[in-house]
Amino acid sequence: MFSLESEPGGKMPKSPQNAMNSKVNENWAQQGFAWYRAIWIECAELLDHHGWKWWKKQTPDTDQVKLELVDIWHFGLSILLLEADNRDGLVGDIERQIVKANPSGNFPEDLEAFTLATLETKGFDVPGFATLMAGIDLSFDELYTRYVGKNVLNFFRQDHGYQDGSYRKQWGGKEDNEH
């Protein structure tokens, strides 16, 4: 998801996330974007796909839940890239935190704890995210594969009018990321 080599200028590691953020705004790191807000909105979407309504029958849509986790990972990586004191140590920091996953067995409550941590810190709770991954049986390898695929889609969207509003996300009755 990122290399230990730096982009020209040495500020950011080479990464699909840095490239995507730069596609949206080449000065993304200086913009003060509310990445945490994007995360908690994605958390709400994720909970809808998982199901929480007691007044109707719902079955978790595991693929959509995983897709929302990938979206959260994009925003979380952006936070981590901005906050890292030592860009070269970022990968190791993530690896050390990922192993701290501790699912409770109640996915909605784990999601709420992660969302609360996001709102309280305006940061990215890697162990909390890892807990969500474990709770939905999403391996890091699968996260990576899905992340790369979604990043390709995000570039396609940007290249075809996402920012100016001309891109249509619905294809054949489904959202583009469901194909």
C-alpha positions as CSV (number, residue, x, y, z in Angstrom):
1,M,0.0,0.0,0.0
2,F,3.0,2.1,0.2
3,S,6.7,1.8,-0.5
4,L,9.5,3.0,1.8
5,E,10.8,5.1,-1.1
6,S,9.6,8.7,-1.0
7,E,7.9,10.7,-3.7
8,P,10.0,13.5,-5.2
9,G,10.6,16.0,-2.4
10,G,10.9,13.2,0.1
11,K,7.7,14.1,2.1
12,M,5.4,11.2,1.4
13,P,6.1,7.5,0.8
14,K,5.2,6.3,-2.7
15,S,1.8,4.9,-2.3
16,P,-1.4,4.3,-4.2
17,Q,-3.1,6.4,-1.5
18,N,-0.8,9.4,-1.9
19,A,-1.2,9.1,-5.7
20,M,-5.0,9.0,-5.3
21,N,-5.1,11.9,-2.9
22,S,-2.8,13.9,-5.2
23,K,-5.1,13.1,-8.1
24,V,-8.0,14.8,-6.2
25,N,-5.8,17.6,-5.0
26,E,-2.1,17.8,-5.5
27,N,-1.7,19.7,-2.2
28,W,-3.9,17.3,-0.3
29,A,-1.5,17.1,2.6
30,Q,-1.8,20.8,3.3
31,Q,-5.6,21.1,2.9
32,G,-6.7,20.0,6.4
33,F,-9.3,17.7,5.0
34,A,-11.5,16.1,7.7
35,W,-10.5,12.5,7.0
36,Y,-12.0,11.4,10.3
37,R,-15.4,12.7,9.2
38,A,-15.2,10.6,6.0
39,I,-14.4,7.6,8.2
40,W,-17.4,8.0,10.5
41,I,-19.7,8.5,7.6
42,E,-18.4,5.3,6.1
43,C,-19.0,3.6,9.5
44,A,-22.7,4.6,9.3
45,E,-22.9,3.2,5.8
46,L,-21.1,0.0,7.0
47,L,-23.6,-0.5,9.8
48,D,-26.5,-0.2,7.4
49,H,-24.9,-3.0,5.3
50,H,-24.3,-5.1,8.4
51,G,-27.8,-4.6,9.8
52,W,-28.9,-3.1,13.0
53,K,-32.7,-2.5,12.7
54,W,-34.6,-4.5,15.2
55,W,-37.9,-3.8,13.5
56,K,-37.2,-5.7,10.3
57,K,-35.3,-8.8,9.2
58,Q,-31.8,-8.0,8.1
59,T,-28.9,-10.2,7.0
60,P,-25.4,-8.8,6.9
61,D,-24.2,-8.1,3.4
62,T,-20.6,-9.2,4.1
63,D,-19.2,-8.1,0.7
64,Q,-20.6,-4.6,1.2
65,V,-19.3,-4.5,4.8
66,K,-15.9,-5.4,3.5
67,L,-16.1,-2.7,0.8
68,E,-17.0,-0.1,3.4
69,L,-14.0,-1.2,5.4
70,V,-11.8,-0.7,2.3
71,D,-13.2,2.8,2.0
72,I,-12.4,3.5,5.7
73,W,-8.9,2.1,5.1
74,H,-8.3,4.7,2.3
75,F,-9.2,7.5,4.7
76,G,-7.3,6.0,7.5
77,L,-4.2,5.6,5.4
78,S,-4.4,9.3,4.6
79,I,-4.5,10.2,8.3
80,L,-1.6,7.8,9.0
81,L,0.5,9.3,6.1
82,L,-0.1,12.8,7.5
83,E,0.6,11.9,11.2
84,A,3.7,9.7,10.7
85,D,6.8,11.3,12.2
86,N,8.9,8.7,10.6
87,R,7.6,7.7,7.2
88,D,9.9,4.7,7.0
89,G,8.5,3.4,10.2
90,L,4.9,3.7,9.2
91,V,4.6,0.1,7.9
92,G,6.1,-1.3,11.1
93,D,3.8,0.8,13.2
94,I,0.8,-0.5,11.3
95,E,2.0,-4.1,11.6
96,R,2.4,-3.7,15.4
97,Q,-1.0,-2.2,15.8
98,I,-2.9,-4.6,13.5
99,V,-2.1,-7.6,15.8
100,K,-4.0,-5.9,18.6
101,A,-7.3,-6.9,17.2
102,N,-9.7,-7.9,19.9
103,P,-13.2,-8.6,18.5
104,S,-15.9,-8.7,21.2
105,G,-18.2,-11.0,19.2
106,N,-20.7,-8.1,18.7
107,F,-19.7,-6.4,15.5
108,P,-22.0,-3.4,15.8
109,E,-20.6,-2.6,19.2
110,D,-17.1,-3.0,17.9
111,L,-18.0,-0.6,15.1
112,E,-19.4,1.9,17.6
113,A,-16.2,1.8,19.7
114,F,-14.1,2.4,16.5
115,T,-16.4,5.2,15.5
116,L,-16.2,6.8,18.9
117,A,-12.4,6.6,18.9
118,T,-12.4,8.2,15.5
119,L,-14.6,11.1,16.7
120,E,-12.7,11.6,19.9
121,T,-9.3,11.6,18.4
122,K,-10.1,12.8,14.8
123,G,-7.5,10.1,14.0
124,F,-7.4,6.5,12.8
125,D,-7.6,3.7,15.4
126,V,-5.6,0.9,13.7
127,P,-6.3,-1.7,16.5
128,G,-10.0,-0.8,16.3
129,F,-9.9,-1.2,12.6
130,A,-8.2,-4.5,12.9
131,T,-10.9,-5.6,15.3
132,L,-13.5,-4.8,12.7
133,M,-11.5,-6.8,10.1
134,A,-11.4,-9.8,12.4
135,G,-15.0,-9.4,13.2
136,I,-16.0,-9.8,9.6
137,D,-13.3,-12.3,8.7
138,L,-11.3,-9.9,6.5
139,S,-7.7,-10.9,6.2
140,F,-5.0,-8.3,5.6
141,D,-4.3,-10.0,2.2
142,E,-7.9,-9.6,1.2
143,L,-8.0,-6.0,2.5
144,Y,-5.0,-5.3,0.3
145,T,-6.5,-7.0,-2.8
146,R,-9.8,-5.1,-2.3
147,Y,-7.9,-1.9,-1.6
148,V,-5.9,-2.1,-4.9
149,G,-9.1,-2.8,-6.8
150,K,-11.0,0.1,-5.2
151,N,-8.0,2.4,-5.8
152,V,-8.1,1.6,-9.5
153,L,-11.9,2.3,-9.5
154,N,-11.2,5.6,-7.7
155,F,-8.7,6.7,-10.4
156,F,-11.2,5.7,-13.1
157,R,-13.9,7.8,-11.4
158,Q,-11.5,10.8,-11.2
159,D,-10.5,10.4,-14.8
160,H,-14.2,10.3,-15.9
161,G,-15.8,13.2,-14.2
162,Y,-16.2,12.4,-10.5
163,Q,-15.2,15.8,-9.3
164,D,-17.3,17.8,-11.7
165,G,-20.3,15.6,-11.1
166,S,-20.6,14.1,-14.6
167,Y,-19.5,10.6,-13.6
168,R,-22.4,8.1,-13.1
169,K,-21.9,5.5,-10.4
170,Q,-24.8,3.3,-11.5
171,W,-24.0,0.8,-14.2
172,G,-26.6,-1.8,-15.1
173,G,-28.7,-1.1,-12.0
174,K,-25.7,-1.5,-9.6
175,E,-23.2,0.8,-8.1
176,D,-19.9,0.6,-10.0
177,N,-18.0,-0.8,-7.0
178,E,-20.4,-3.8,-6.9
179,H,-19.3,-5.1,-10.4
